Amino acid sequence: MKRQAKPVWTLAGLALAVCVVAYLGVTTEKPASHSVIVQAANLEQAAEAVRGAGGTVTHELGIIHAVAARLTDAQREAVARTPGLKLFANLGVEVAGKPAPETAYPTVTGAALLHRQGITGQGVGVAVLDTGTYSHVALNKDTAGDWRYIAQYDAIADDLRSSLPPAEISKTNSGVSVYDLDDSGHGTHVSSVIVSSANASARTPKYGGIAPDAYLVTVKAFDGNGVGTYADVIRGIDWVVANKDTYQIRVLNCSFSAPPQSHYWHDPLNQAVMRAWQAGIVVVASAGNTGPDAMTIGIPGNVPYVITVGAMTDSYTPLDPGDDVLASFSSTGPTVEGFVKPEIVAPGGHILSMMEITSTIALEHPEFHDGGAYFVMSGTSQAAAVVSGVVALMLQNEPFLTPDDVKCKLMSSARTAVDDQGQLAYGIFQQGAGVVDAHGAVYATDLTCANNGLDINKDLAGEQHYRGRANRDESGTYYIEGLDGYMWSDAYMFSDAFIWSDAFIWSDAFIWSDAYIFSDAFIWSDAYMFSDAFIWSDSETASINVWVEQE
């Protein structure tokens, strides 16, 4: 039964915070320095006392006859002994008003815990192939206030609109001119889920994005209505692959879909995605918003190599996992070639993220905009963005991981929805390996459970193509060959009594993700046969995922 609820949330304004510089007592080879305010009869006397002790003046505060300075313990003691001086700690100050709205998904996925451990996606480039982005400080800069928006490429116009490669960031922190390329709003929303550095707390950091220190690379391939041609999308992917080293691109987020019109290997957009995976880029694709029926996965989510993400929702109670459900709109596998999709699911219901108020989506659905910078939206696009952020965290922690390694760690650490009897609450064609666990994925050790039996080089060369273990019996029930007991019929089920379990064991080495060489004898029915005579043209279109009601 489809579950719907009216959106309820508290809208908060943005706020600024002045950094608190506190005494840390860290022992290093170089004596630690601390920020203090030194007050005297006049500014000159205060400055002279600081410099005479070997300290550094950082601010001249003439209005109170003082300076702010950096002093070591020994320097501070020397200054304190100077007659007529007063020393004050440079305490933090918070402006009146409320902090930025707190997003739930970093906490729900375990990413917030990783942030406190210093794992924030730093040094990892994430390319978002979408409708573009608009300029906002939380997207332009990381949590330290340093520039991290490193490139904007308009694949429609074939124009590199702005560029500041990581190698150049150390030379300037002034950044580059950022263009508001996003007429739709979708690309900004997705990008913010991944990298927003907005902080909801001045005391304990609560960042808005999953990977708030990752580099952001925008690739615009879709117009203000969210539609793009195959040619534009493929050109965008081509640019990402060609420039992956320049911008340290390790992740490509694809929150869009199109109906399959051929086998996965024959589709030119899928071929481009496979090239990106072959080049070492982790491709994360949304499952699509056309569920809940079986075999509704769109392209490029139907590519067996990539990480395809479905959506779950928390029923507006993010801190209570007991009422979480699989989103009814989340597209479901298997694919025509018999692969289990999606691989995992992630938060995708009523996701709070940034969007310009004049964007097309915001204008069409004003009731979900807070009138400032934030918009609430549901979809597997947002779920894919969550996983892209998690991948950035994984790659910061272990830069040597291959795309197959990343996929395995995500799947082996996912938490499966099971009922109180330990049985699956949803079929594997609905939830894949389960809901993403960022903390578990970062520290997972299994690297051998994904894309077994697949050879992407032979696939792209046309030497071999592959099928998965999914099949369907005479009664119409889908099942996994070699894995008894895991079936799903056409009767789509929503379970109210389940938990996301850490203990569910699928089978050794994820046998259901293995592949066979494709055979013409593998036929679902005549309804799923594609014609080799299909002619592709550059006018073929893809689009951002369709609008769905909030869940």
N, C-alpha and C positions, 0 to 999 in steps of 0.2 A: 504494500500500500504506500503510495507516495505521501511523504510527510512534508508539510509546509507550515511555516510560521511567519507571522508578521515581523519585520525587522524591528528590533528594539536595541538601541544603543545610546550612550551618552556622548554627545559631541563636545570636544574640548578644543580650546584655542591653542595656538602655538606659543611657545615661550622661548626666551633666551636665558642662558646661564653664564655667569662669569666663573672661570676656572678656579677651583680651590687648590692652592699649592700648599701642601702640608708637609710637615717634617716626617720623613719616612724612616730615618735611621738605617739606611742601607749601607752596608760596608762594601766599598769598591776600592780599586786601586787609586782612584782619584777621590779626594775628600768630597763628600756630598755637600751641596750648597742648598740654602733655603731662602725663601723670599721673605723679607722683612721690610717694615717701614721705619725709617730713621728720621726723627724730628729734632730740629735745632732752633736756634734763634733766627736763622734764615736758611734759605735753600743752599747757598754756597757753603756754609759751614757743615751742613749735613752731608753734602756731596764730598767735601774734602775729607771728612772723617771716614767715609766709606772707602774712598780711593786710597787713603793713607794706610788703611788696614789691608789693602789688596783686593777689596771687593769690587763688584760691578754694579754701577747705577743703571737701573732699568727704566725708571720713571722719574721725571722731575715734577714734584707736587708743590709748586710754589704757593698755591692757595693756603697751604697749612705749614709752609716753611719746612718741607720735608722732601725726602726722596724714597723711592722703593729700590731695593737693592738685593743682589744675590750674595750671600755670605756663607762661608763655611763656619763650623762650630768655633774654630779658633779666631776667625775674623770677627765673628759676632761678639765674642768675649772681649776682644780688643776694643771694638766700637763701644760696647757697653761701659767700659772703664773710662771713656772720655767724658769729662765734666760737661754738664749742660745738655746732654743728649737724652732722648727717649726712644726706646725701641718697641715696636708693636709687631705682632704676627700679622702677615698679610692674609687675613681671613677671607673666606669665600663670601660672596654676596649673591643673592638670587633676586631677580626682578619680580615685581608683583605680577600675578597672573598664574595660569595653569601651564604645566608642561605639555609637550606634544602628546597627542592621543596614543595610548599604549596599544600595540598590536599583539594579538594573542598567539599567533603562530610560532614566533621564536621560542616561546615558553612551552607550548604544546608539543613541539617537535624535539625539544631538548637542545635547540641551538643556543638558547640563552645561557645554559650551563657552560657550553663551549666558549661563549663570549667571555665569561668570567675567567676562563683558563687561557685567554689570549688567542683563541682560535676564532678569527673573524673574517677569514677569506683574504687576508692581506697578501698581495703579490700575485693573485690569480685573476686573469682577465675573463670576464663573462660577456659574451656577445649576445645581444637580445635582438633577434630577427623579428621585427614587428612593425608597428605604425609610427615609430619614432619616440622621442621623449621631449618633454619641455624642461626648461631650466629651473632648478630649485637647489638651494644650498645642500639639502639632504641627499641629493643625487650627485651634485657636482663635487662634493667634498666628503672625505671619510670621517671617522670618529674623532680624529685628531685635528680636523680642520684643514688637512692637506688635500691638494687637488688630486682627484682620481678619475675624473671623467676624461678619458683619454682619446676618444675618437667618435665622430658621427659620420657615418657613410650613408648617403642617399642612393640606394640601388635603383630607384626609379629614374633619377636624373643622372646617375653614374657620376656622383659628385662627392668628394671627400670634403664635407663642410667644415670640420674642425679636427685637429689632430695634436695630441701632446703625448707621444710615446713614453712609457715608463722611464726610458733612458734619459729623457729630457726633464722629467719632473724634478729631479734633484737640482737642476739648474735654475728653476723658477717655480715659485709657488703662486704666481699670479694667475695661472691657468690660461685658458683660451676663451674666445668668444663662443658661447654655447647657443645654438639656434633652437627655437621652439618649433620642432619638426612635427609634433604630434597633434594633428587635427582631431584624430579619433579619441584619444585618451587611453586606449587599450595598452599601448606600448609603455606609457608612463606608469600605469597601474602595475603592470607586470614587472617593470624594472625596479619599482619601489619595493615590491615584495622581496626581490632578490637582494638589493644593496642599500636600501634607505639607512642613513646614519642618524635620522631623527631620534632624539633621546626623550623618553617619557619620564625621566627622573633625573634631577640634578645631583642626587646623592648616590644612588645605585644604578648604574647604566642599564637602561632597558631600550635597546635599539629597535627601530622599526623594521629593519630588514633582516633576513637570515644571514647574509654575509656582508655586514656593513662597511667592511674595509676592502672589499674586492674592487678591482678595476671595472669600470663600466664602458662597454663599447656598444653604441647604438647603430643598428643597421635597419634603415627604413626601407621596407619593400611593400608596404600596404598603405592605401590612401586613407583619407578621412572617413570613409565608409567601411574601412577594414577589409578592402578587397585588393588583391594583388595578382598580377599575371605570373604564370610559371617562369617566364623569362626574367622578370624582376627578382623573384624569390631566388632563383638559381644564381643570378648574378650576385645577389647578396651573399649567398653561401660561398661562391667562388672567391669573393673579396675576403671573406673571413679566413678561408684556408690559405690564401696567398699572403695574408698579413698576420697570421697567427703568432709568428715569432716577434714581429715588431711590437705588437700590443699584448704579448703574453697571454693570448687567448687559449684557454683550456676548456671552456664550456660554451656550448651554443644552445640557447633556449629557443625552442620552436613552439610557441603557444598558438598554433593555428592548425587548420586541417582542411582537407578536401576529400570528396568521396573517391575511393579506389576505382580506377577504370581499367586496371590491368594487374598482373602479378607484380609484387613489390619490386622485382629486379628490372621490370620493363619501364616503370614510371621514371621519367627524367628527373623530377624533383627528388624522388627517393634515391636515385643514383648520386645526385649531388650530396645528399645527406650521408650516404655511405662513404663517399670520398672524404667527407669531413671526419667521420669516425676512423677511417683508414689512416688519416693524417695525424691521429692522436688526440682529436678533439672529442670530448664527451658530449654527445648530443642528447638533450632531454626534450621529449615531445609530449604534448598533451594528447590524451586519449580521444578527446572530442566530447561534445555536449549533446550527442544524439542518442544516448541510452534511454531506457535500460535494456533494450532488446539485444540479443546476441549478434555477433558479427557486425558491430557498428563502429569499429575502430577506423579512423580516417588516416590518410597519409599526412605526414610521414610517420605517424605512430605505428603503422603496420610494418615498418622495416624491422626485421627480427633482431638486428644488432643493437639498436638504440634503446634508451630507457624511456618507456612509455608510462605516463602517469595518469591515473584516475583520481577521482575526488571523493573525499568523505567530508562530513560536516558535524559540528558539535552541538546542534540544536540550541544554539545561543547560550550554552553553558560551557565555555572552554575549560573551566577548572574541574568539570565533572565528566570524566570519560564514560561514565555509565550510560549516558544517553546518546553517545555518538552513533551515527548511522552512515551507511554508504549513500552518497548523493544519488538521487534517482536519475539525474540527467547524465551521469558519468557513463561514457561509452564502454561497451563490453566486448570481449573477445569471444571465441578465438578469431584469428585472421583467416582469410581464405586459404592460406597456405598451411594452416594448422598450428600456428604459434600461439602460445598463451600470451595474452595481452589484457590489461596492462601488467607491467612487472610489479608495480607498487601503487599505492594510493597516498594522498597527502591532503592536508587541509585545503578545501576549495569552496567552502560555504561561507557566504557573507564576509568576505575578506576585506578588511579595512586597509586601504593603501592610497597613495597619492594620485590625484588626477586634476588637471586644470578645469576650473568651473565652466569655461567656454568650450570645452571639448564636445564633440558630437554626442558621445555616450552620456556625458553629464547633462547635456541639454535635453536629451531624450528621456532621461530618468532623473530629474532634479530631486526627487524625494530621497534619493540615496546619497546626495552630496551635502556636506556640512556647511557649505557656503564659504569655506576657506580653501584648504588644500586637499581634503580627504574625501574619498568616495568608497562606498561599500558595494562589492560586486562578487558574484559567484561564478564558478566555472572550473573546468580542468585546466584552463590557461593559468589560473592562479596556483593551482596545485602543482603544475609543472614548474612554475617559478620558484615555489618553495623548495622543490627538489634540486633545481639548478643552484640555489643558494647553498644547500647542503653539500652538493658536489664541490663547490668552491672551498668550503670548510675542510673537506676531506683532502683536497689537493694542496691546501696550505700545509696541512699536517704531514702529508706524504706526497711530495711533488713527483715522485717517481712512478706513481700509479698509472697504469694504462686504462683506456676506456673500459676494457673488459674487467679489469680489477675493480674499478669503481662500481660497475654494475653488479658484480658479485657481492661486494661489501654491502651495498644498499639492500640487496635482496636477502642476504643471509642474516641481516640485523633487523629486518622489518618485523613488526608486531602484528600477528595474524588475529583476525576477528574470530573468536570461537565462543560457543555457548557454554552453559554451566556443566555440560557433559564432556567438554573438551573437543566437540565436533565443530566443523566449520560453520560459522554463521552466514558466510557468503561463499559462493563458489570461487575457485581460483581464476576463472575467466572474468570475475567481477572485481576481486580485490588483489589478484596476483599473489605476491608473497606477503602482503599486508601493508600496514601504514608505516610510513617512513619514520625512522628513529635516528635523528642526527647524531646524537652522542654515540649510539651503538654503531652507526656506520663508520664514524671516524676511527673507532677503536676495534672494529671487527678485524679478524685475521684471515678469514677464508678468501682466497683469490682465485678459486678454481671452479666456481659453480655457474658461470655465465657463458653463453654462446659456445658451449661445447659442441663440436662437430661442424661448426661453421668456419668457412675459409673466405674471408671478405675479398681477398685478392682474386681467387678463382671465380667468385660470384660476380665481381665487377668486370672480369675478363670474359664473362659469358661461358666459362668452362663448366661450371656447376652452379646449380641453384638448389634451394633447400626448402624442406617442409618441417613443421614441428610435430609433436606427438598428439596433438588434439585430433579427435575424430568424432563422428556422430553415428549412433546406432540406428537401427530401423525405426525405433520409436521416436526419434528426433532428439534423444538425449546426448549431450556432448560429454565426452570423457577423455581421459589421458591414457594413451596406450602404455602399458607396462606399469601403471600406477592405479591399483584397484581402489575403489571406494570414493574417488573424487569426481563426482559427476555434477552436472547442472542441467536442468531441463528448461524448457521455454517458460516455465512458470517462475517469473522473477520474484525473489523473496526479499523482504526487509525484516530483519530480526530485531526485536526490542531487547532481548535478553542475551547480551554477549559482552565480552571484554576483549580488549586488544592484548593478547597474551604474548609473553616473551618466550614461552616454552614450547610452542607448537613445532613439531618436526615434520617437515614435508616428506623428505626421503633423503637418502645419501646423495650429496652433490647435486641437489636440485635436478633430479632426473627429468622432470617435466620441461626443463629448458633446453634439453638436448635437441639436436636436429638430424634429419636424414637427407640424403640426396633426393631432390624432387623427382617424382615420377608422374608420367601422364596418367597412370592408373589411379592416382589419388584424386578422387572426384567427390565433392560433397553432393552436388546435384547439378542438373543442367542450368539452374538459376545462378550458379556461381562460376560459370565458365566465362572466361574473357576471350575476346577475339584477337588473334594475332594481327588482324587487319586494321586495328585501331590506329588512326593517324593523329600524332601529337602536333600541336601548333603552339606558337608563342602566345596565343590568346587564351590558352587554358588558364583557369583561375583557381586560386586558393583564397581562403579568407580566415580572419580571426574567428575563433569559436563563437557560435551563435549565442545570443543573449538568453539567459535562463533566469527564472524567478529565484529569489533568495531562498536558500535552504540552510 
